[in-house]
Structures are given as C-alpha cells and as structure tokens.
Amino acid sequence: MDAVANQAAGFEYQVIGGDVVVSHRGRHATTLRGAAARQFLADVAHGDPQELMARLTGNYQHGNERTARNHPRNRDR
C-alpha cells in the first residue's frame, strides 16, 4: 500500500494507489480518483491543504459567514 499522509487542523489525506482519500477528524469525507486526484495533488503543492480539503468536502465557511455566526443577534440560533 502506497500511502502518504498529511495531517494538520482537522483534515487529512492519503494517497493510495493513485486515489486520494480525504478524512476529517478521523472520519471518511471523500475519495478523489483520476484527474480530480491529480489536480488536487497539484493544487496542494502550491496552496493550503486544509483550505483545499475544506472546499472539497463542503466543510468551509467564508470569513463573512464565520463573522455573522458570532454576531450577537445570531448567537442563540
């Protein structure tokens, strides 16, 4: 098994036989195959892996969404 792991703030990815398996806090999030896996690995080499994995899995909030969540009128929602 050809596995390379990269773990930081919650997300982790492993390259296994050409596929990229992405997990979040130890739970499987998605699997990328073929061209998508190759593109992800190229993007990781030049960008922030945590942000890329968050966008891929949909576990991503823009800065203004994060700020709005913490606004006093939204704290009880």
C-alpha positions in Angstrom: 0.0 0.0 0.0 1.5 3.3 -1.2 0.2 5.7 1.5 1.4 9.3 2.1 -0.4 11.1 5.0 -0.7 14.9 5.6 -2.5 15.9 8.7 -3.0 19.4 10.3 -6.1 21.2 11.5 -8.7 18.5 11.2 -8.3 17.3 7.7 -6.0 14.5 6.5 -5.4 13.0 3.1 -3.8 9.8 2.0 -2.6 8.8 -1.5 -3.4 5.2 -2.0 -2.7 3.7 -5.4 -3.4 6.9 -7.3 -6.6 7.7 -5.3 -6.7 10.5 -2.7 -8.8 9.7 0.4 -9.8 12.7 2.4 -10.9 12.4 6.0 -12.0 15.0 8.6 -11.2 14.3 12.3 -10.7 10.6 11.5 -13.9 10.1 9.5 -14.0 9.5 5.8 -15.1 12.6 3.9 -14.5 11.9 0.2 -12.4 10.0 -2.3 -10.8 11.6 -5.4 -9.9 9.4 -8.4 -8.2 10.0 -11.7 -8.0 13.6 -13.0 -9.6 15.0 -9.8 -6.9 13.3 -7.7 -4.1 14.6 -9.9 -5.5 18.1 -9.8 -5.8 18.0 -6.0 -2.2 16.9 -5.6 -1.0 19.6 -7.9 -3.1 22.2 -6.0 -1.8 21.0 -2.6 1.8 21.6 -3.8 1.0 25.3 -4.3 -1.7 26.1 -1.8 -3.0 25.5 1.7 -4.0 21.8 2.0 -6.5 22.5 4.8 -8.4 25.1 2.8 -8.5 22.9 -0.3 -9.8 19.9 1.6 -12.4 22.0 3.3 -13.7 23.3 0.0 -13.8 19.8 -1.5 -15.8 18.4 1.4 -18.2 21.4 1.7 -16.9 21.9 5.3 -16.0 25.5 4.5 -17.3 28.9 5.6 -16.3 32.2 4.1 -14.9 34.8 6.5 -18.1 36.8 6.5 -20.2 33.7 7.3 -17.9 32.9 10.3 -18.2 36.5 11.5 -22.0 36.6 11.1 -22.3 33.4 13.1 -20.6 35.1 16.1 -22.7 38.3 15.9 -24.8 38.9 19.0 -28.1 38.6 17.1 -27.2 35.1 15.8 -25.7 33.6 19.0 -28.9 31.8 20.0 -29.7 30.4 16.6 
